[in-house]
């Protein structure tokens, strides 16, 4: 069965969803930094706690190689009792 999902080329930013919404923003960003920085230099982390955007974050790396390694290495990782869903960002 063919998927209608768009194909997104690898880039320096990873979109992460299915994050535990009960974790406060500061703790969430700190924990994401510790986890993702093991794969390369993290440039920025954007995690919003607005109703529409909670449970998701964008992690920007200094290079595509690090971002791709993190995406592959952390896909499904159990983060605060929820498996992370990672993909290449559209942005």
Secondary structure, DSSP 8 states (H G I E B T S, - for coil): ----S------SEEEEE---TTS-HHHHHHHHHHHHGGGS-EEEEEE--STTTTTEEEEEESSHHHHHHHHHHHTT-EETTEE-EEEE---
